[in-house]
Amino acid sequence: MRRFRILHLTTYTYTGAVQLGAHILRLRPREGHDVRIETSTLTIQPAATLRWHRDVEDNCLATASFHGTTDRLRIESSLVIQHYDRVPLDFLVEVDAVAYPFRYAPNDRPLLDAYRDAAPAQAAAPSVCSLARWVATVWQPGEAIESYALLKRLNRSVHQLVTYRQRDEPGVQSAADTLSLGCGSCRDIAFLFMEAARVLGFAARFVSGYSFTSQRPEESGSTHAWAEVFLPGAGWKGFDPTLGALVGDTHIPVAVARRPEAIPPIAGSFRGAPLGAMEVGVWVTELQVGPAPGL
């Protein structure tokens, strides 16, 4: 088990008084057998009324409601989490899905079909063709390959093809744009992998969260994005094409969705003076693991 402290601080400064509308906060990691939250503190200035709920993807959301006016909004999320996914390759794919191509089980298809559809922006024929042409360089019909090996190859191919570039503009590039530019942010690279996996018939979804590394590569100690693919028997398995790696205990998922634009960490509205500045800081620090109780 590994322990991490996550500090996510966002500050909006306005040029004058504003009335804040409701803000949706996606800052709490997804808990399960692999991730557990040890402590969690959410501090908001000005004071807000919080209502917690889960969305259709089972992401944990907080809706913050405000009263009065302000010229500054500060949202600080501080967490300590325990991560147990030390052996991400410890899984078994169902026999019928080991060799690619395979068919998802009829009982699973109603749920998974939504994750197999290309994004609306990809519906135009030129975009679809450019992505399909590139996918054909990764795998062609007739080649014998295992499903996981193909996804691993796709993950490595995207990593080798696209150069990471920090991009502060909102939104996500289309897969075709990322292919033609040869560069993109982690969310652009994850989206390209996700759309390519869908071309191959896999169910794939977008993941936003945090990443940690003891070194200093592109996404060290920051918000991060990757993709998950559903493999029968193994479940949703994470692939990080930005780093060219399988997702493990240095990735901390917060929210998943069919489309990346559906899960920004913070989304809200305001009325009044214009926004003057927005500052975001994220720090992910590994903590020591203490002795078990009673020792």
N, C-alpha and C positions, 0 to 999 in steps of 0.2 A: 504494500500500500504506500502511496505517496500523498503528501499533504501540500496544498497550495493556498496561499493568501491572494485574493483577487481584489484589487481596488480599481473601481471604474468611476471616474469623476467627470461630469459634464457640466459646463457653465455657459449659460446664454446671457449676454449683456445687451440690453436694449437702449436705444438712444433717448428714450423717455418712458413715461408710464405706459404700461400695457395691461390688458385684461387677459389672463391666461385661460385658454380652453382646456378641456380634458387632455391629459397626456397618457399614452399607453407605454408602459415600461416592460421591456423584455430583457431582464438583467439577472434573473435567477436561473442557475443551471438546471438542466433536466436530471432529476434524480432517478436512480435505479440500482441494479446489482453492481454496477461499475463505478457510479459516482454518488457520493453522499455529501450532504451539506452539514458541516459541523456547527458553524455559526453564520448568521446573516444579519446585516444591519443596513437599512435603507434610510438615508437622511436627506430631506428635501427642504429647501429654503426658497421662497416662503412656505410656511406650513401647508400641507395638503392632506385631504382625506383620501385614504387608500382603500380600494376594493380589489380583492384578489379573485382570480378565476382561471380556468383553463380553456384554451381555444379548441377548435376542431382537431388540431394536431396534437393535443394534450400538452402544449407549451404552457408554462406558468406565466401569467400576465398580471400586472398591477395597473389599475386605472387611477390616476391621480387627479383629483378635482380641487380647484383653487377658488378663493374668494378675495375680493378686493383687487387692488392694482399693485404693480411692482415694476422695477426697472432691471431686475436680475432674477434668474432662475438657476439654482444650483442643485444638482442631483448627484448624490454620492452613494454608491453601492459598495459595501465591504463584506467579503465572504471568506470563510475558510472551508475548503472542501477536501474530501478524501477520495482518492482515485485508486481503483482496484484493477484496472485493465492493464496488468503488467505483461500479459501474453496475448496480444491481439490476434495471433495466428492459431489460437487454441479454439478451433471450431470445426464442425463437420458439415459438409454440404450433403443434402439428401442425394441418394444414389441417382435418381432420375435427373438431377440437375448438375451432376459433376461434369459431364461432357457438354460442350456448347455446340450447337444451339439446343435449348430445351424449352418446354412450355410450363408456365406457371400452372399450379393446380386450379381446377375450375372453381373451387371454393374461395381461392385467394384472388381470382381475377377481378371481381367487382371492386375490391379495395385497391388493387395494384394498378389497374388500367389507367387511373388518373395520373399515376406517376410515370407512365410510359409515353404520355403525349408530349410532343414538342411544344415549346413555348409559342404563344401567338405571334411573337415577332419573327419566329422562324418559319411561319407558314408560307411566306413568299417563295416561289420556286427557286430563284437564284440562291437564296440563303440556304435552303434545304439541299440543293445540289452541291454547293461548295462544302458543306459539312459532310454530306454523304461521300463525296469524292475523297475527302481527307480520311474519313473512317475506313474507306476501302484500302488505304495504304497501311492501315493497322491490322486488318484482318479481311480475308476474302473467303467467300463460300467454298467449301471443300477442304479447307485446312482443319485438321484434327487438333483440338485444343481444349483444355479444361476451362470451365467458366471463370473460376478465380484467376487462372493464369492469363486469360484474355483481359480481365479487368485490371490486373497488375500491369500488363503490357500497355493498356490504354492510359493508365495513370502515369507511367513512365514516359510515354510518347508525348502526352500533353506537357509534362514537366520539361522535356527536352525541347519542345517546339516553341513554347511561350516564355518570354522573359518577364519576371516579376517587375512591376512598376507601381510605386505608390501613387494612388489616384484619389484625390480629394473630392472630385465631382460626384454628385449623387447618382444613384442608379447603377445598372449593370449593363455592360456591353453585350451586344448579341454575340452568339457563338461565331457567326460569320465575321463580324468585325474583329474579334480577338484573333481569329485565324489570319485575317489579312494584315492586321497590325503586327502580329507576332509578339505582343506584350499586353499586359493587363494587371489589374489588382488581384488579390487573392479571390475576391468574389467573382471577377471575370473569368479567372482560370478555373475555379470550381464549377461555374455555370457551363463553360465549354465542355469539361469532362462529363457533367451531368447530361447535357444534350447529346453528346456523342454516345454515351451509354444507352440512351433511349433509342438512338438510331439502330443500335445493335439489339434492341428488344428488351433491355433490362428496365426494371422499375427503379427510378433514381429520384432522390430528393436533395434539396439544398439545406446546408447546416450553417448556422452562425454561432459563434462562441468565442472562446479564448484559447490561446496557445502559449506554451512555455518552452523555452530552450535554455540550456545553461550557457550556450554560446550567443552569437549575435547575428543570426541570419535575418532574412527579410521581415519575418513576422514575429520576432522574439518578443514575448511579454506584451501581447496586444490582442485587440479583437481580431478575429480570424474567420475564415470561411472555408468550408470543404464540402464534400458530397458524400452521400450514403447510397448504396445499392442493395436491393433486397435479394439475398441468396437463400433459397429454400433450405431449411435446416440450420443455417447460420444466422438468419435474420438480417437486419439492416447493418451492413458493414461499411465503415468509413474509409474513404480514400482522399488523400490530400495531394492533389496534383501540383500545388504551389511548391511543396517540398519533395514531391515524388515519393511519398511514403504512405504506408498504411496507418490509419488513425489508431492511436494508442493512448497511453496514460499521460501524454503531454498535451492532449486535446480535451477541452472542457466544453461540451455542447450546451448551448442555451436554448436555441429554438430551431425547429425544422419546418420546412414548407415545400410545397410543389413548386413555388416560384420565389426567387430571392427577394423581390420587392415587397413580399408580404410580411417580412419579419425584421424591420429595422429595430435596433436596440431601444430607441426612443422616438416616438412619433406624437406630435401634438400641434396645437394651433394657438394663436394669440391675436388680439386686436389692439391697435393703437400705434405707437411709435415703431419705426423699423428696427429690425435686428441689427445691432452694431457689431457683435462678434460672438463666435462660438468657439469654445476651447474644450477639447476632449483629451483626457489622460487615462491610460490603462497601465497598471503595474501587476504583473503576475510573479510571485515570489515563492520558491519552494521552502517549506518549513520542515523542521526535524520531526520525525515520528517518535512520539513518546512511548514509554514502556506500557505494556498492557496492564489494565487494572489489577491490583493485587500483587504486582511484582515490585 
